[in-house]
Amino acid sequence: MTKAADGRLARGEARKTLLLDAAVRIVGEQGAGALTHRAVAAGAAVSLASVTYHYPSIDDLRQATFEHAGSRIGLEFLALVTRTASQPDALPELCGDFTAHLVADRRTDAIAVFEMILAAGHDPELGPVKRLLDQRLARLLEPYVGSEAAALTVTAAMQGLVLTALAPDPARDPQWLRGAVSDLIRRYRATPRPGDSSWTRS
């Protein structure tokens, strides 16, 4: 590939990231129904043609937005799980810290993911993307909880806890999410087999 082609590819990827960052902000702040090509163009300060070039249909844009928000969260979670490979007993507390971080510091990304999860309930085009995100998280948890079924259950329960925490409640102890997620994962802890090295699987 020539340097010119490399440059065009890099600029194209940068432009898509700019567009999807704007799309995630729109969904996180206004809901999935507010996501349109025109809204993204305005949010990213680019032409409408630039958005439709990369994402010709609204389904393309919605799927890419869902994947982008989910992958940003997922990459952070993958880094966390990787760090616990040599100390698996620390995973419950680290997951509790991570979910609290999502609600406090990555709120827009988290809300965008949940907005798109709800949208997947009546948009069949988003169903496969939602299942893929669930499966990715479950694969990271499976070595700790011992089975795919348990990992998917924990994944769903974690999502429910985070969703509850995203609705502010002044009467609730702000530390409750951290403790609830830690306790949930600890309850599903599988007994490790001697010599089991599956923690590093992703």
SULJOHU-V266910 format. One record per backbone hydrogen bond with DSSP energy under -1.0 kcal/mol. NH is the residue of the N-H (numbers start at 1). CO is the residue of the C=O. If there is no record, write none. Layout:
NH;CO
NH;CO
//
This chain:
6;2
7;3
8;4
9;5
10;6
11;7
12;8
13;9
14;10
15;11
16;12
17;13
18;14
19;15
20;16
21;17
22;18
23;19
24;20
25;21
26;22
27;23
28;24
29;25
30;26
31;27
34;31
35;32
40;36
41;37
42;38
43;39
44;40
46;41
51;47
52;48
53;49
54;50
55;51
61;57
62;58
63;59
64;60
65;61
66;62
67;63
68;64
69;65
70;66
71;67
72;68
73;69
74;70
75;71
76;72
77;73
78;74
79;75
80;76
81;77
82;78
83;79
84;80
85;82
87;84
90;87
91;88
94;90
95;91
96;92
97;93
98;94
99;95
100;96
101;97
102;98
103;99
104;100
105;101
106;101
110;106
111;107
112;108
113;109
114;110
115;111
116;112
117;113
118;114
119;115
120;116
121;118
122;119
126;123
130;126
131;127
132;128
133;129
134;130
135;131
136;132
137;133
138;134
139;135
140;136
141;137
142;138
144;141
145;141
146;142
151;147
152;148
153;149
154;150
155;151
156;152
157;153
158;154
159;155
160;156
161;157
162;158
163;159
164;160
165;161
166;162
167;164
172;169
176;173
179;175
180;176
181;177
182;178
183;179
184;180
185;181
186;182
187;183
189;186
190;144
196;193
200;197
201;198
//
